[in-house]
Structure formats: C-alpha cells, structure tokens
Amino acid sequence: MQGEVSRYICLPGQATAYYIGYTKILEARQRAMDELGEQFDLKEFHNVLLGNGALPLDILDQVITGYIQSEVEGG
C-alpha cells in the first residue's frame, strides 16, 4: 500500500492514465462482444489485444476493429 501511495504522490497522472487504458480495453471488449455475439471468443480477443504489444489507444482501437471485421467475414 505504501508503494502505491508513494507512486501516486510522485506521479499523480499515472493512476489516471492507467484507468483510461483500463476503460478503453473494457469498451473494446464490450464492442467485440456486442458485434460478434456468439462468435466472440475471449481467448482470441486477449490474443489480439496482447499479441500486438503496447500500442497507443487509438491504434489499439483500429486493431480491435480489424479483428471484429475479420471474425464477421469468417474468421
């Protein structure tokens, strides 16, 4: 707990940046679930999400859009 407090004191924007990334990933997951329905595969979503390494959030959105389109077109 002390380490987290120290980090937030020294880097106050870190928690906000972390939370923005967290919510963007949740939004991308929900969008994939909504658009793919029964075709949605959590393991495959995670493979796409993590397989590209660290990406800017706007690029991540493009990657997820491509994944959704690929799955809709037949995987």
Secondary structure, DSSP 8 states (H G I E B T S, - for coil): -HHHHHHHHH-HHHHHHHHHHHHHHHHHHHHHHHHHGGG--HHHHHHHHHHT-S--HHHHHHHHHHHHHHHHTT-
